[in-house]
Amino acid sequence: MQRVRALRRSGWQLLKSSCQGASKQVNSSSWLRRNYSQGPGSFGLLFDIDGVLVRGKTLIPAAKQCFKNLVDRHGNYRVPVVFVTNAGNCMRQAKAEHLSRLLEVEVSPEQVMLSHSPLRMFTQFHKMRVLVSGQGPVEEVAHNLGFEDVVTIDMLRDAYPVLDVVDHDRRPKDGIPPNKGLRPIDAVILFGEPIRWETNLQLIVDVLLTSGNPDNSWNSMQNPHIPVLACNMDLLWMAEAKNPRFGHGMFLVCLESLYKKVTGCELKYEALIGKPSVVTYNYAELLIRQQAERLGWTTPVKTLYAIGDNPMADVYGANLYNHYLQASRRTQADSSTDGAKGDLPERCSSILVCTGVYSRDQREPPADQTETVTEQRIFHGHRDFRFDPSLLQPSSLVQDVKEAVELVFQEEGWPLE
């Protein structure tokens, strides 16, 4: 918990400085004032995207309807809203523009939190040479997060042409080209599932077993290996297909299994980021608090409502963060030595919708609300997270995001417009 608090303090300073820097270029403060209705309040909304607002590239109809309740007749937001997704294959600006078009309301990059967003707080790695894995503009994303020396899988393949040989068509055709060599890799950052799993799995294992220098021979006794930071632990996610698709969590399972099979040791993570990590929700709360300040709200945000479709990512994460909040309140006596703690919300409420990974079409909801809504015998969470069935139980179960927002407004005593 001490580490989370330290990251939270540094994250708030980064948010304030980034907002000040942005104001010189795009006047972020004026955007927030222009796009939010003034009024008292003490809650914020955290929206998952896939399975809640969209299925693949298709908008879920209830999403557009629910946002009519979140903006006034001028299109200004009535409450702080942050979109928290485990996706990470794009820039925040691109995701904000995509959501703006679909929802027909203006979404700012300041409202978008991708799985890798908290990496801005991991400044101790920003000057290291990092190998990044994923798809999309991963090099641009890494630089945008503050990393200064970035190596992509393709750059590594180009430097060491004989490493990637599973696909015969990608093997060198005219003899064995010489290695170009690279300075050793200091850390590995896993942004999301890659396109060619076999290539990324092979080269990442190469880097881990050679202390970051594939010119060296494998050393299965190299323990500990160089730091690994992973974003997005979703085993499954929901697109247009009737059944869930493999997510980055499945890729991590493969990497962990291969590493242990070769070395006999467990792959160790320096950090696991993205839902259900507490660090992710802590960072999301900082974004909510920033927006509440721009709204002119004088009372602290007391309640966060996390709306999602994935019991393991969204519900488990929100409930885990709620436990963190309760533990912080129990140690309120130490608040004099931790100034950030007094600003924490009182609770985080999880709301599960049935339009994505969890669906009433696939299983009957429990007759008793105290029963869990997911299969307890199969744990879809990451290896490093303790399986606690109680954390899979949402505060509320609704059909779709429109019902979720209506429920929140009813609980908060806010009128629907």
Secondary structure, DSSP 8 states (H G I E B T S, - for coil): -HHHHHHHHHHHHHHHHHHHHHHHHT-HHHHHHHTB------EEEEE--BTTTEETTEE-HHHHHHTTTTB-TTS-BSS-EEEE-S--SS-HHHHHHHHHHHHTS---GGGEE-TTGGGGG-GGGTTSEEEEESSSSHHHHHHHHT-SEEEEHHHHHHHSTTS--SSGGGS-SSS-----------EEEE-S--S-HHHHHHHHHHHHTTTT-TTS---TT--S-S-EEEE---SEE--SSSS-EE-HHHHHHHHHHHHHHHHSS----SEEESTT-HHHHHHHHHHHHHHHHHHT--S---EEEEEES-IIIIIHHHHHHHHHHHHHHHTGGGGGG-TTGGGS-SEEEEEE-SSSSS-TTTS---SSTTS-SS-SSS--S-TTS---GGGGS-SEE-SSHHHHHHHHHHHHT----
